[in-house]
């Protein structure tokens, strides 16, 4: 039904069947601004701030625009948003909100992006009439990452609704009533145990919740935005680095409704403090170990000669392991370098996880389903994946598919194979062993009948499964297709590392890699154990905290967001979507080199013209097999006695950047050990 109505004498129309809009959304769509504090398009409607009051003809009172849906009753109605009665009501609302507000804008980190400031100027009075003593609320301890000055809180409940509805943790709530109303944790001084807790900082319209890491460091108008990505997650969430003077001051999300909506993880939001620590700790010139824990500095010319002496020695077998942040250009350079040396012994560090992988078909490592329409799937099965730590943003998409659905018949069927984890969602646990997965293939669980009846199932396979069992994704898809007639595109792989798919695109896979070499050439990679056969290590990267004392030759290189020739670089996420990042320079001095420059210099020794010819041939070969559909179906043979264990023990300690971030390290310890913090501990950066 087409609904016709007027907003401030402007004729508008809405198709009720296609659009389910409220008055506030209709006004916003037609370019009419309505102030709000509690309303947020990604959260349920609360309607408790009363700033969005509008007048509708034939209604006795003003209505809250955020909570009134447009239906057939609004046909030929008129909505007013700027009449004197509404303006007077908004002034009254603002006056009540400011009664207990401390008005400490000069020392508040929200200054410059505060909704309360802006709406007070636009809709508030220029004088106050409240002369009684204001109330004060104690500082709340929400952890090392979030500073809670709750005297500034206006009780919009955005933070409560986000943690309950999106993050799935019921740790914040409204306590008391009237004058004594507060927002806090149900237990005193308990940290918020969510991998997404930092998003309540962005949601807070005032300065009640701000970043403890960013406290008193800058104002938003001083900072420059540079596009980046969440390098810790294969989704490659778009982010903005906010920088000033070559230093990262904070990290904020970029909105992308198909991927992250407007959320980012705590790990990427707060890890940036580690870059300053890295710059202080690492050397800016090549160095060579002459004896235990004693290094001498070398010139780049001498260091590269030593590298070639090692690489060209026919007695040496070189293992090249590439870090998970290296871009596709550098992947191609170092693959070509090894090929020119007559070796195919190269792999990415995340590629080492998998026992077996079929790289012949692009659909085996690039998912065609981006989970944007995940609510259309009527069944979800998780196989060897802990979504809370392996992909928190995918976790919230799947966790909320049943939100608000109280009918048992229409609720999605969710099953889990692998270690139990605190998913905060109704699910059916099927076991943690490989035998449990075989029973699913054989249809021996009651849950299997639901899989067969499902019209749109979704199977998510994680690294925990493929790292333990010598089985490929293609074989898992074939088994599900035989057992339950599930289409291959409905079985998705969620991997670790930003460049896993890009490495396979470039032809870097584990089948060509064999351990047993005596020389390790590591390109910004340290998340693995060094083989016992290695007696010489060349480390080219930022800083190594895993086998630092074993390094024989160190070549300093730049961070991944500095490590490309042009001003932009493209990464490809697990769904095959391109993510663009801009060059960000934070390394001090000119002595530290890009990985690409080091690789090109090495290739110049090996005839650069030959490299260009092979690179062209490689691209032509890659195009010939991309997009070919697979038809192979065969039975799966695996060891039933193996258990599917989570590969991530501590979410915050999976990367050198997060390990060197003191606040993330302590947050990980607190959540793991379930310690209770003292109120206001964000003030003391040394306490635990």
C-alpha positions as a printed Julia matrix, in Angstrom:
688×3 Matrix{Float64}:
  0.0     0.0     0.0
  1.31    3.45   -0.97
  1.09    5.91    1.95
  0.98    9.62    1.1
  1.63   12.2     3.81
  3.22   15.59    4.39
  6.28   16.56    6.41
  6.46   20.31    7.03
  4.09   20.81    4.06
  6.36   18.72    1.81
  4.48   15.88    0.12
  6.06   12.45    0.66
  5.08    8.88   -0.1
  6.17    5.48    1.21
  5.36    1.99   -0.05
  4.41    0.16    3.14
  5.11   -3.27    1.62
  8.67   -2.39    0.55
  9.7    -0.07    3.37
  9.03   -0.42    7.07
  9.84    3.09    8.26
  9.28    5.13   11.38
  8.52    8.86   11.3
 12.15    9.63   12.18
 13.49    7.46    9.34
 11.05    8.99    6.86
 12.12   12.5     7.89
 15.8    11.58    7.58
 15.2    10.05    4.13
 13.6    13.32    3.01
 16.46   15.46    4.32
 14.69   16.74    7.43
 16.83   16.66   10.56
 15.3    15.49   13.81
 17.5    15.54   16.95
 17.96   12.31   18.88
 20.11   10.8    21.61
 18.79    7.31   22.32
 17.91    6.29   18.75
 20.44    4.35   16.68
 19.62    2.58   13.42
 21.44   -0.63   14.42
 19.79   -0.95   17.85
 16.26   -1.53   19.06
 14.11    1.5    19.79
 14.15    2.8    23.37
 12.34    6.12   23.05
 13.57    7.45   26.38
 15.39   10.68   25.48
 12.29   12.43   24.02
 14.37   14.73   21.8
 12.69   13.47   18.62
  9.2    14.78   19.46
  7.03   15.72   16.46
  3.46   16.85   15.94
  1.0    14.71   13.96
 -2.41   16.05   13.03
 -5.34   14.65   14.99
 -3.03   13.6    17.85
 -3.49   15.19   21.27
  0.17   14.96   22.33
  3.55   15.24   20.69
  4.87   11.86   19.54
  8.36   10.33   19.72
  9.29   10.04   16.04
 11.73    7.16   16.58
  9.05    4.75   17.81
  6.01    5.52   15.62
  5.83    3.38   12.45
  4.31    4.76    9.27
  1.23    2.7     8.39
 -2.14    3.16    6.72
 -3.27    5.41    9.59
 -0.84    8.07    8.35
 -2.36    8.28    4.87
 -3.1    11.96    4.13
 -1.75   12.97    7.55
  0.56   15.94    8.15
  3.71   15.81   10.3
  5.29   18.97   11.73
  8.83   19.1    13.1
  9.54   22.84   13.53
  6.47   24.43   15.13
  6.81   26.49   18.33
  5.3    23.77   20.52
  7.99   21.29   19.44
 10.83   23.79   19.8
  9.63   24.61   23.32
  9.44   20.89   24.18
 13.01   20.32   22.92
 14.26   23.19   25.06
 12.61   21.57   28.07
 14.16   18.18   27.3
 17.62   19.73   26.94
 17.18   21.62   30.21
 16.37   18.41   32.07
 19.33   16.57   30.48
 21.72   19.31   31.58
 20.46   19.5    35.18
 23.03   17.0    36.49
 25.57   17.23   33.67
 28.93   18.55   35.0
 29.47   20.84   31.95
 33.19   19.98   31.93
 33.61   20.25   28.15
 37.16   21.71   28.22
 38.58   18.53   29.83
 36.24   16.03   28.14
 37.63   13.82   25.37
 34.27   13.91   23.57
 34.76   17.6    22.75
 34.36   18.33   19.05
 32.21   15.26   18.36
 29.7    15.48   21.21
 26.01   15.23   20.3
 25.08   16.93   23.57
 27.23   19.97   22.72
 25.81   20.29   19.22
 22.18   19.8    20.17
 22.46   22.16   23.13
 23.62   24.89   20.76
 20.9    24.08   18.21
 17.92   23.35   20.47
 18.79   24.35   24.05
 18.36   27.5    26.11
 21.12   30.06   26.54
 20.61   30.24   30.3
 20.13   27.72   33.1
 17.54   27.81   35.86
 18.82   25.0    38.09
 20.57   26.31   41.21
 20.37   23.24   43.46
 23.41   21.05   44.12
 24.08   18.65   41.24
 24.45   14.96   41.88
 27.7    13.12   41.17
 28.2     9.49   40.18
 31.35    7.53   41.01
 33.78    6.65   38.25
 32.98    3.17   36.91
 35.67    0.56   36.23
 34.91   -0.99   32.83
 38.44   -2.26   32.19
 41.75   -0.96   30.86
 40.21    0.18   27.57
 37.12    2.2    28.5
 37.0     5.22   30.78
 33.61    5.62   32.49
 32.86    9.12   33.81
 29.21    8.35   34.49
 28.37   11.78   35.94
 28.16   12.83   32.27
 25.72   10.01   31.4
 22.26   11.03   30.04
 20.81    7.48   30.25
 20.24    6.98   26.52
 20.99    3.23   27.1
 22.8     2.82   23.77
 25.68    1.04   25.51
 23.31   -1.32   27.34
 21.44   -2.21   24.16
 24.61   -2.74   22.13
 26.19   -5.13   24.63
 22.93   -7.06   25.1
 21.68   -7.18   21.52
 24.83   -7.08   19.39
 27.76   -8.25   21.52
 25.69  -10.75   23.51
 26.97   -9.94   27.0
 24.52   -8.85   29.69
 27.04   -6.95   31.79
 25.72   -3.38   31.62
 22.3    -2.36   32.84
 20.2     0.39   34.37
 20.27    0.45   38.17
 18.04    2.52   40.45
 15.27    4.87   39.41
 14.55    8.57   39.17
 17.24   10.76   40.72
 19.28    7.65   41.67
 19.26    6.07   38.21
 22.69    4.88   37.02
 24.15    2.74   34.27
 26.77    0.24   35.37
 27.72   -3.39   35.81
 25.49   -5.6    37.93
 28.51   -6.67   39.97
 30.7    -3.87   41.19
 34.0    -3.23   39.37
 33.71   -6.08   36.85
 35.27   -5.59   33.41
 33.15   -5.95   30.27
 34.02   -9.34   28.76
 33.4    -8.69   25.08
 35.76   -8.54   22.11
 33.68   -5.62   20.81
 33.32   -3.52   23.96
 35.09   -0.5    22.47
 32.14    0.17   20.18
 30.17    1.62   23.08
 32.68    4.5    22.99
 31.5     5.38   19.48
 27.85    4.9    20.42
 27.93    7.14   23.5
 26.51   10.55   22.47
 28.22   12.31   25.39
 31.54   11.99   27.23
 30.44    9.31   29.69
 32.28    6.52   27.85
 35.58    7.44   26.22
 38.79    5.67   25.24
 41.22    5.26   28.13
 44.1     4.84   25.66
 43.27    8.1    23.83
 42.58   10.12   27.0
 43.75   13.78   26.88
 45.85   13.23   23.74
 44.08   15.19   21.02
 40.99   16.73   19.49
 39.23   15.35   16.4
 39.86   18.46   14.28
 43.61   17.99   14.74
 43.63   14.46   13.32
 43.87   13.29    9.73
 41.99   10.21    8.51
 43.91    7.56    6.56
 42.12    4.48    5.22
 43.2     1.14    6.61
 41.98   -2.4     7.29
 41.71   -4.73   10.27
 44.75   -6.85    9.49
 43.96   -9.31   12.33
 40.77  -10.64   10.7
 40.25  -12.26    7.28
 37.13  -10.11    6.84
 39.52   -7.12    6.53
 37.18   -4.68    8.23
 37.6    -1.12    6.88
 38.98    1.32    9.47
 40.34    4.86    9.68
 43.72    5.57   11.21
 43.55    9.0    12.82
 47.06   10.44   12.81
 48.92   13.62   13.69
 52.59   14.29   13.11
 53.4    10.75   11.99
 51.81    9.17   15.08
 48.6     7.13   15.31
 46.3     8.67   17.92
 43.29    6.39   17.54
 41.53    3.95   15.21
 37.84    4.22   14.26
 35.56    2.11   12.03
 34.52    2.92    8.47
 30.9     2.04    7.74
 30.38   -0.91    5.4
 26.97   -2.57    5.69
 28.1    -5.71    3.82
 30.98   -6.44    6.18
 31.22   -4.8     9.57
 28.26   -2.39    9.5
 29.91    0.15   11.84
 31.64   -2.08   14.4
 35.29   -3.03   14.9
 37.03   -5.32   17.38
 38.88   -4.17   20.49
 42.09   -5.68   19.16
 42.28   -3.41   16.12
 40.83   -0.39   17.95
 43.41   -0.34   20.75
 46.52   -2.1    19.39
 48.06    1.07   17.93
 49.96    1.94   21.12
 52.31   -0.94   20.24
 53.71    0.94   17.21
 55.36    3.52   19.46
 56.86    0.71   21.56
 58.13   -1.04   18.42
 59.81    2.15   17.18
 61.68    2.42   20.49
 62.68   -1.26   20.66
 63.73   -2.13   17.14
 66.98   -1.29   15.35
 66.89    0.83   12.21
 69.97   -0.74   10.57
 70.81   -4.36    9.62
 72.68   -6.3    12.29
 74.63   -9.55   12.45
 75.1   -11.84   15.46
 78.75  -12.46   16.23
 78.03  -14.38   19.43
 75.13  -15.05   21.8
 73.11  -11.86   22.38
 75.8    -9.7    20.77
 75.16   -8.01   17.41
 77.15   -5.67   15.2
 75.58   -3.14   12.84
 76.01   -3.57    9.09
 75.45   -1.4     6.05
 72.62   -2.47    3.76
 75.12   -3.34    1.03
 77.07   -5.66    3.32
 73.9    -7.21    4.77
 72.44   -8.01    1.34
 75.75   -9.54    0.24
 75.58  -11.81    3.28
 72.0   -12.77    2.39
 73.05  -13.74   -1.12
 76.03  -15.68    0.17
 73.62  -17.79    2.21
 70.9   -18.11   -0.44
 73.27  -19.01   -3.29
 75.17  -21.61   -1.29
 74.12  -24.92   -2.86
 74.7   -26.75    0.42
 71.91  -24.75    2.07
 68.23  -25.62    1.9
 66.25  -22.42    2.5
 62.77  -22.28    4.06
 61.04  -19.0     3.18
 58.12  -18.18    5.51
 56.12  -15.03    4.8
 54.08  -13.14    7.41
 50.3   -12.86    7.3
 50.33   -9.07    6.71
 52.47   -9.05    3.56
 50.63   -7.68    0.5
 50.2    -9.43   -2.84
 52.97   -7.43   -4.57
 55.54   -8.59   -2.04
 54.19  -12.14   -2.12
 54.84  -12.18   -5.85
 58.32  -10.67   -5.48
 59.57  -13.23   -2.95
 57.96  -16.14   -4.73
 59.83  -15.07   -7.85
 63.05  -14.72   -5.86
 62.8   -18.32   -4.63
 61.86  -19.59   -8.09
 64.91  -17.89   -9.56
 66.99  -19.64   -6.91
 65.51  -22.93   -8.09
 63.41  -23.52   -4.97
 59.68  -23.83   -4.33
 60.11  -24.06   -0.56
 58.02  -21.01    0.4
 54.82  -20.63    2.4
 52.88  -18.06    4.43
 52.76  -18.54    8.19
 48.98  -19.07    8.16
 49.38  -21.62    5.37
 51.45  -23.74    7.77
 48.32  -24.39    9.83
 46.61  -26.61    7.3
 47.32  -30.31    7.0
 45.85  -30.44    3.51
 44.44  -27.93    1.07
 43.1   -28.04   -2.48
 44.21  -24.86   -4.23
 43.19  -25.81   -7.79
 39.83  -24.07   -7.54
 39.36  -20.52   -6.33
 36.12  -21.41   -4.57
 38.13  -23.56   -2.13
 39.65  -20.51   -0.48
 37.55  -17.51   -1.6
 33.97  -17.6    -0.29
 31.26  -16.42   -2.69
 28.81  -15.89    0.21
 29.66  -12.72    2.14
 27.12  -13.38    4.94
 25.34  -10.07    4.27
 22.02  -11.9     4.04
 22.8   -14.42    6.77
 19.32  -13.96    8.22
 17.99  -15.85    5.18
 19.82  -19.02    6.25
 17.51  -21.3     8.22
 20.3   -23.5     9.67
 23.87  -22.84   10.78
 26.51  -25.5    11.61
 29.89  -24.48   13.05
 32.66  -27.04   12.42
 35.87  -26.49   14.4
 35.53  -22.74   14.75
 35.33  -20.46   17.78
 33.71  -17.42   16.24
 34.15  -15.21   19.3
 37.93  -15.16   18.87
 38.49  -16.26   15.26
 36.1   -13.76   13.67
 34.18  -11.61   16.18
 32.39   -9.58   13.51
 31.03  -12.69   11.81
 30.08  -13.88   15.27
 27.74  -10.96   15.88
 26.08  -11.42   12.48
 25.31  -15.07   13.25
 24.62  -14.56   16.94
 21.77  -12.2    16.21
 19.93  -14.17   13.52
 17.35  -15.24   16.12
 17.21  -11.94   17.98
 13.65  -10.88   18.69
 12.15  -14.14   17.38
 10.14  -15.78   20.15
  8.46  -18.39   17.94
 10.13  -21.8    18.28
  8.93  -22.91   14.83
 10.68  -20.05   13.0
 13.94  -19.95   14.97
 17.13  -20.93   13.15
 18.68  -24.31   13.96
 22.28  -23.87   15.17
 24.77  -26.7    15.74
 28.37  -26.75   16.99
 31.12  -29.32   16.41
 34.35  -28.6    18.3
 35.29  -27.08   21.62
 32.49  -25.35   23.49
 32.67  -21.58   23.68
 30.55  -18.89   25.25
 28.5   -17.99   22.19
 25.52  -16.45   24.03
 23.12  -18.09   21.59
 20.79  -21.08   21.72
 22.55  -23.97   19.99
 22.86  -27.73   19.88
 26.26  -29.11   20.84
 27.19  -32.17   18.74
 30.6   -33.06   20.22
 34.27  -32.15   19.97
 35.79  -35.16   18.2
 36.29  -36.02   14.56
 33.92  -38.93   15.13
 31.16  -36.38   15.85
 31.68  -34.83   12.44
 31.59  -38.26   10.79
 28.27  -38.95   12.5
 26.92  -35.77   10.93
 28.09  -36.97    7.51
 26.45  -40.35    8.15
 23.2   -38.81    9.42
 23.39  -40.39   12.9
 22.37  -37.26   14.85
 18.75  -36.04   15.09
 20.22  -32.71   13.98
 21.05  -34.3    10.61
 17.35  -34.52    9.76
 17.16  -30.76   10.21
 20.12  -30.35    7.84
 18.36  -32.39    5.15
 15.11  -30.45    5.58
 16.89  -27.1     5.51
 16.29  -24.98    2.42
 19.17  -22.56    3.02
 21.82  -24.13    5.32
 25.14  -22.51    6.18
 28.19  -24.58    7.2
 31.2   -22.7     8.59
 34.53  -24.57    8.7
 37.35  -23.12   10.81
 41.11  -23.38   10.98
 40.84  -25.45   14.16
 39.43  -28.31   12.09
 41.7   -28.15    9.04
 44.82  -27.68   11.19
 44.16  -30.95   13.03
 42.9   -33.21   10.27
 44.37  -34.04    6.86
 41.19  -33.15    5.01
 40.53  -30.41    2.47
 37.56  -28.09    2.25
 36.7   -29.72   -1.06
 36.35  -33.1     0.65
 34.17  -31.63    3.4
 31.93  -30.02    0.79
 31.71  -33.29   -1.1
 30.76  -35.16    2.08
 28.01  -32.67    2.94
 26.75  -32.75   -0.64
 26.52  -36.54   -0.59
 25.01  -36.76    2.9
 22.61  -33.82    2.87
 22.6   -32.45   -0.69
 24.17  -29.17    0.48
 25.52  -26.94   -2.28
 29.29  -26.28   -2.11
 28.79  -22.5    -1.89
 26.93  -23.0     1.42
 30.06  -24.5     3.05
 32.42  -21.63    3.88
 36.0   -21.55    5.16
 36.99  -18.99    7.83
 40.79  -18.81    7.92
 43.4   -16.92    9.94
 45.61  -14.22    8.46
 44.94  -11.34    6.1
 46.77  -12.7     3.05
 45.79  -16.38    3.06
 43.6   -16.13   -0.04
 46.0   -13.76   -1.79
 48.88  -16.18   -1.24
 46.93  -19.01   -2.87
 46.04  -16.65   -5.74
 49.78  -16.17   -6.26
 50.42  -19.92   -6.15
 51.98  -20.04   -2.67
 50.75  -23.23   -1.01
 51.91  -25.85    1.43
 52.13  -28.74   -1.05
 55.36  -27.22   -2.39
 56.76  -26.61    1.09
 58.75  -29.27    2.91
 60.34  -28.83    6.31
 63.88  -29.91    6.95
 65.81  -26.92    5.66
 68.85  -25.62    7.5
 68.28  -21.91    6.7
 65.15  -19.96    7.63
 64.38  -16.76    5.75
 61.48  -15.12    7.6
 59.66  -12.13    6.07
 57.91  -10.33    8.96
 56.74  -13.67   10.34
 57.07  -14.94   13.9
 53.86  -16.82   14.78
 55.31  -20.35   14.51
 57.9   -22.67   16.03
 61.33  -22.86   14.43
 62.26  -26.32   13.16
 65.07  -28.16   14.95
 66.96  -28.55   11.66
 67.4   -24.77   11.27
 70.91  -23.55   12.09
 70.82  -20.1    10.45
 67.99  -17.54   10.61
 67.55  -14.42    8.5
 64.75  -12.27    9.87
 63.46   -9.44    7.72
 60.7    -7.52    9.45
 59.68   -5.17   12.22
 60.42   -6.96   15.48
 60.48  -10.59   16.5
 59.41  -11.56   20.01
 59.14  -15.31   19.39
 62.65  -16.41   18.38
 64.53  -13.11   18.68
 67.58  -14.63   20.39
 68.01  -17.17   17.59
 68.25  -14.62   14.75
 71.63  -14.52   12.97
 71.0   -11.71   10.48
 68.39   -8.99   10.96
 67.06   -6.78    8.15
 64.69   -4.05    9.4
 61.63   -3.44    7.22
 58.56   -1.23    7.41
 55.05   -1.85    8.7
 52.49   -3.34    6.3
 50.76    0.04    5.8
 54.08    1.62    4.75
 55.26   -1.28    2.65
 54.15   -0.44   -0.9
 55.45    1.79   -3.67
 52.29    3.74   -4.59
 49.99    5.67   -2.25
 47.47    2.81   -2.15
 47.47   -0.98   -1.94
 44.71   -3.56   -2.4
 44.05   -6.52   -0.1
 41.45   -9.22   -0.81
 39.38  -10.63    2.05
 38.0   -14.12    2.56
 34.91  -13.23    0.5
 36.93  -12.08   -2.52
 36.15   -8.41   -1.88
 38.81   -5.78   -2.48
 39.83   -3.58    0.45
 41.89   -0.48   -0.23
 44.41    0.93    2.21
 46.33    4.19    2.02
 50.0     4.63    2.77
 50.71    5.63    6.36
 54.24    6.63    7.38
 55.22    6.28   11.03
 58.74    4.75   10.86
 61.46    7.16   11.92
 64.38    7.86    9.57
 65.23    6.62    6.09
 67.38    3.62    7.03
 64.46    1.2     7.37
 63.5    -0.2     3.95
 60.33   -1.56    2.39
 60.13   -5.32    1.88
 59.4    -4.62   -1.77
 62.63   -2.6    -2.15
 64.7    -5.31   -0.47
 63.13   -7.94   -2.72
 63.66   -5.92   -5.89
 67.32   -5.35   -5.04
 67.78   -9.09   -4.58
 66.05   -9.81   -7.86
 68.28   -7.37   -9.69
 71.13   -9.79   -9.03
 69.09  -12.49  -10.72
 68.12  -10.61  -13.9
 65.01   -8.44  -13.55
 63.97   -8.93  -17.17
 63.52  -12.64  -16.54
 61.33  -11.85  -13.53
 59.0    -9.66  -15.6
 58.61  -12.37  -18.23
 57.72  -15.04  -15.65
 55.34  -12.69  -13.82
 53.44  -12.16  -17.09
 53.26  -15.91  -17.72
 52.08  -16.52  -14.15
 49.18  -14.06  -14.54
 48.09  -15.74  -17.77
 48.12  -19.17  -16.13
 46.18  -17.91  -13.12
 43.35  -16.61  -15.32
 42.88  -19.95  -17.07
 41.68  -21.91  -14.01
 39.89  -19.2   -12.02
 36.14  -19.71  -11.79
 36.15  -23.36  -12.93
 33.46  -25.36  -11.14
 34.51  -28.45   -9.28
 32.64  -31.73   -9.68
 34.74  -34.1    -7.62
 32.84  -36.17   -5.03
 34.57  -38.76   -2.9
 34.32  -40.33    0.51
 36.3   -38.82    3.38
 38.87  -40.92    5.28
 40.14  -39.39    8.52
 41.34  -40.42   11.97
 38.34  -40.67   14.3
 40.4   -40.37   17.49
 41.49  -36.77   16.99
 39.79  -33.96   18.89
 39.07  -30.55   17.4
 40.78  -28.03   19.68
 40.66  -24.25   19.42
 43.83  -22.83   17.87
 43.5   -19.52   19.75
 44.05  -19.57   23.5
 44.11  -15.83   24.18
 42.38  -13.56   21.66
 44.58  -10.59   22.53
 47.92  -12.39   22.25
 47.84  -13.68   18.65
 50.06  -11.01   17.08
 53.16   -9.06   18.01
 51.24   -5.76   17.81
 48.61   -6.88   20.29
 51.2    -8.54   22.55
 53.18   -5.31   22.8
 50.07   -3.29   23.61
 50.14   -3.11   27.4
 46.42   -2.41   27.75
 45.43   -5.32   25.48
 47.86   -7.65   27.24
 46.43   -6.8    30.67
 42.85   -6.99   29.33
 43.56  -10.48   28.03
 45.01  -11.54   31.39
 42.08  -10.09   33.32
 39.5   -11.81   31.15
 41.36  -15.09   31.19
 41.93  -15.11   34.93
 38.58  -13.34   35.67
 40.18  -10.8    37.98
 38.24   -7.83   39.34
 39.59   -4.37   38.75
 39.56   -1.51   41.19
 37.44    1.48   40.25
 39.29    4.09   38.24
 42.27    1.85   37.43
 42.46    3.41   33.96
 44.11    6.35   35.7
 47.07    4.21   36.75
 48.61    2.68   33.65
 50.96    0.45   35.65
 48.45   -1.38   37.82
 46.83   -4.72   37.04
